[in-house]
Amino acid sequence: MSNKTIFTGCATAIATPMNADGSINYDEFGRLIDFQIDNGIDGLVICGTTGESATMTDEEHREVIRYGIERVNHRVPVIAGAGSNDTAYAVELSKEAEKMGADALLQVTPYYNKTSQRGLVKHFTTIADAVNIPIMLYNVPSRTGCNIGIDAYIEMSKHPNITAVKEASGNMSTIMAISAYTDLGIYSGNDDEALCCLALGGKGLISVTSNVAPHEKHDEIKLYLNGKREEALEAARKLLKLDKAMFMDVNPIPVKEALNIMGFKAGECRLPLCSMSDDGKAKLKAVMSEMGLVDIIK
């Protein structure tokens, strides 16, 4: 087992609440952060995919990270999304997030322009050379069109600052190979695959579902890590319908709607992401009602 541990357990890829005019609702963001920590979450990923970093201005991206770090105030580790398909920009953003006090950085593979495996290694090591905090690679080929191969993982794992990976490829064979051939800390990027990842040596989950069910997702992962596998599996089975509901439309559309159903003022996503259909909202509300999650935030 590697000692390169950013956190163990379940971290939330936290949504970014918006006002009616589309601006960021910092007060509600603070409430959501406190709700997460009060309910036992083990870490927070700020400005990830679920946080809508793709449609933030540079200034907003920095301000959301800064506000989040200050609000968390060392209660749990903060992993700041500071990736880009422009290596120079990712370096700049990563340095700033480190100065603000981020505990680690989430670095997504370059999207749209993509790159070769050699290019991936150069991209990530250039960023890692520029900072002194741990880097978590983020492999999500369904969104980026770019997949990290095992040889690139092996090469990058030699860098002292590249310590972990959020694997959202859904490829258990890749996760097994990372576990066998590197000492990277492995975190599942998919809620419904978390226990599979843990069984292959993973350290935890970066969750979307935990935005609305932090206590329950925390317990699912903790039970497994504590050797209570049957109980963990039972917890996972109970949460599966909610996990699936969070992805009934493009993430983070359903999770923001779910937060609104709970009673948070999460608002809507920024275009090009648009709100769910009335039919979709009704289906989501039905699942949440089953879980006792409707109008619980006052």
C-alpha positions, 0 to 999 in steps of 0.5 A: 500500500502506498503512503501517498494518501490525499484522503481515505473514504468518500469525497464530494465533487461539489456542485456550485450553486448559482443565483437566478441570473447565473452568478455564483451563489457563495452563501449557498455554496458555504451552506452546502460545504458545511452540510457536507462536512457536518454529515461526515464527508472525508474531502471536497473536490472544488471546481471539478466537472460537477462544479461546472468549472468549464463555464466559469471565467478565470476570475470565478474559478479562482474565487470559488477555490479561494472561498471554498478553501477558506470556508472549509478551514482545514476541516477536511482536505480540499482538492482543487480542480486546476486542470486545462487542455492548455498546459501553461494555463494549468500550471498558472492555475495550479500555482495559484490554488497551491498559494490559496491553500489547496491540499491537492490538485485535480488534473484532468486529461487535455480535452478537445485537442487531446494528445498522445501518451507521450504528450500526456506524460509531458503535460502532467509532469510539467504541472507537477514540476511547478507545484509542491502539493499532490496531484491527482490525475483525472481520467474520464475519456467519455468526456475528454476523448483522451485516455491514460494508458497503463504505460503512461501511468507507470511513467508518471507515478515516478514523479514525487508530486503525482500521487493519485488518480481519479479513475472514471473510465469504467475500466476495471482492467485498467484499475487492476493494472494501476494497482499492480504496477504503480503506487498511485492512490486510486479513487473511483470516479463513478459512484456505482463502481466504487466497491469494485474499485475498492476491491482492487486496492482503491482508497475511496470514491469521489462522489456526485451522489454524496452532494445529496447523500453525504452521510450515506455514501460516506458510510458505504465506503467506510464499511468496506474499508473497515472490512464489513463488505456485506454491509457495504454491499447492502448500503451500495444496493440501497443507494444504487437507484439514487446513483443512477438518478444522478446520471439520468441526464448530463452531470451536473444537471440532475444533482443540481435539480436534486439539491433544489428538491432537497431545499438548497438554492442550487439554481440551474446549470449554465448553458450549454447545460439546460434544465431537465424536462418536467418528466425527468424532474418528476422521476428524480423527485420520485427516487428522492422521495423514496430516500426521504430526501425531499424538502429536508433542508430548511 
